[in-house]
Amino acid sequence: MGININVDRTLDLQGEACPYPPIYTLEELNDMKPGEVLEVIVDHPPSVTNVPEEVIRNGHQVLFEPVRDGAVFHLYFQVAKK
């Protein structure tokens, strides 16, 4: 996929439709330490925009544009540093 980053956790949300991907992503980010990186895997197209919007709204950082792998998207977020 061309992205070289150390991921601390991966959350596979394939098969989950909104509103669940943003909810599960925020729960996971809130359970992680500041600076850690979360990879989220989604296959529901609205999640590609909804999840990053909620992540930003909650003070965390989007690291890259979504990376498409067929029908699946990989999203990368960093937990807000306190």
C-alpha positions in Angstrom: 0.0 0.0 0.0 3.0 2.3 0.2 2.6 3.6 3.7 5.4 2.8 6.1 4.3 3.6 9.7 4.3 1.8 13.0 0.7 1.0 13.9 0.0 0.4 17.6 -3.5 -1.1 17.1 -5.7 -2.2 14.2 -9.5 -2.1 14.2 -11.2 -4.1 11.5 -14.6 -2.8 10.9 -15.4 -4.5 7.7 -19.1 -5.3 7.5 -20.0 -2.5 9.9 -22.3 0.3 8.6 -22.7 3.8 10.0 -23.1 4.9 12.7 -20.9 2.1 14.2 -17.5 2.7 12.6 -17.1 6.3 14.0 -18.4 5.1 17.4 -16.0 2.1 17.6 -13.1 4.2 16.3 -13.5 6.8 19.0 -13.9 4.2 21.7 -10.6 2.6 20.6 -8.8 5.9 20.4 -10.0 6.9 23.9 -8.6 3.6 25.2 -5.1 4.3 23.7 -2.1 6.4 24.9 -1.3 9.8 23.5 0.8 9.6 20.3 -0.2 6.0 19.5 -1.4 5.2 16.0 -4.6 3.4 15.1 -5.3 1.7 11.8 -9.0 1.4 11.0 -10.2 -0.9 8.1 -13.6 -0.2 6.6 -15.6 -1.3 3.6 -18.6 0.9 4.0 -18.0 3.9 1.7 -19.6 6.6 3.9 -17.1 5.6 6.7 -14.3 7.0 4.6 -15.5 10.5 5.3 -17.6 10.0 8.5 -14.9 8.4 10.6 -12.1 11.0 9.9 -14.6 13.8 10.5 -15.5 12.4 14.0 -11.9 11.8 14.8 -10.9 15.4 14.0 -14.0 16.7 15.9 -12.7 14.8 19.0 -9.3 16.3 18.8 -7.3 13.4 17.3 -5.2 13.6 14.1 -5.8 12.0 10.7 -2.3 10.9 9.5 -3.0 10.2 5.8 -5.6 10.2 3.1 -7.6 6.9 3.1 -5.7 4.2 1.4 -7.8 2.1 -0.9 -7.2 -1.7 -1.3 -10.0 -2.9 -3.6 -13.3 -2.5 -1.8 -11.5 -1.9 1.5 -10.1 1.4 2.9 -7.3 1.8 5.5 -7.5 4.9 7.7 -4.8 6.0 10.0 -5.2 8.1 13.1 -3.0 9.4 15.9 -4.3 9.8 19.5 -4.2 13.4 20.6 -1.2 14.3 22.8 -2.4 15.8 26.1 
